């Protein structure tokens, strides 16, 4: 068994990122450009493979604001 105690830096990293499953009918080759245009103030986008992507924001407040204001129509709806 491996145990790991999260640091404040780890938590900050996590709270600035949104990880989502991409819908099966979405063209992942053009998804990055679409996301970076439609999302307010993203820092980066990364395709993780296996139909998952991660969007990085400046801070947790920006992430929460985007979750409230954007439907993220490219992604499956998930409960957090």
Number of C-alpha atoms within 10 A of each C-alpha: 2 3 5 5 6 8 9 9 9 10 10 12 14 14 17 19 20 17 16 19 17 22 15 11 7 13 11 18 9 9 17 16 11 12 16 15 11 11 17 15 14 20 14 14 19 13 17 12 10 8 14 16 19 15 20 21 23 14 16 17 12 16 21 14 11 18 13 9 10 11 10 15 10 18 17 13 13 7 4 3
